[in-house]
């Protein structure tokens, strides 16, 4: 299901104005024009128009399916990487924070039937570089967004990072398809340090890298 505000939803909408989609619109317009000019379906002009229209529709469909396929591959790769063994990958001094809520109003069953509504990881490998940690897998369930869950998760992550000796910066990467998350990061003290483009004209996107100094405290908390 396509949820408004999700990465897939935003990506599909953003690609409506990118080069591949614009080309598909032009092909469709040219095709319709040729069909109208041909007068009847059996004319060579109308046949060419129908072919061009089909090409435009095919290109547009391929782009939209490519977005879903790319995001699905990203999730599958994550499940094969750090998310395959969260306990091992995010063991101390790294950390992994989970937000949960009871599924049942029955207090006896509440703990047993908790529902995970969000999580975030802090990847930290001091043996490689003790000065930098990275935010990973910041996710909140679509039906539980706009309730402050992401901010509370990030507060917990920042508090943990502030207590790590030798850590100087917390970095994170995101894309142009996550504007809401970027606004939250900036409010919490992250600053944009670089932007790069990935892919090609058929499916390029902006990757944005943020950095936050450690030792500045948690915004909104004393």
C-alpha positions, 0 to 999 in steps of 0.5 A: 500500500502506498502511504502518503509521506512514505519514501516510495510516495515522495519518490514517485511524486518527485519523479513526475517532474524529472527527465524520464517522466517529462520525456514520456509526457512528450512522447504521449503528446506527439503520439496523440497528435499523430493519431489525430492527424492520421484520420483513421487507425489504419493510416501509417501516421496514426500507427506511428502515433500509437507506437509512440504513445505506447513507448511513452506509457512504457517509459513512464511505467518502467520509471515508476516500477523502477522506483519500487524495485530500487527501494525493495532492493535497498530493504532486502540488502539491509536485511542481509547486512546490519539488520540480519543480526542487530544485536551483534552489529549494534553491540556496545559501544554502538546502540540500537533503540526501539520504540514500542507500544502495547497492542492490548489495553489489558495490562497483563497482556500489554508487555507480552503483546508489544508492537514495534512502531519505530527504531534507529541505530547508532553505528560506532566502530571506535577501532576504525575511527573513534571520532565518528558514529553514524545514524542508521535505519531511522524508521517509524511506522507510517500509522504512528508518525507525527506523534513525536516518536522519531524525535524521542528516538533521536533524543535517546541516540544523542544522549547515548552518543554524548556519553561516548568518550572520544566521539566528536561527530554523529553523521547520517545520510539521507536522500531528497525523498525524505524532506520531513526527516531532513527537517527533523535532523536540522532542528536537532542540530545536524548540518548539511555538509555535502550533496551528491548525485547518484544514478543517471538521467534515467533515475538520478537522485540527490544523496545528502550528508549531514554532520552534528558535533557531539557535546552540544546537548540535546535540543529541547532538553535541559 
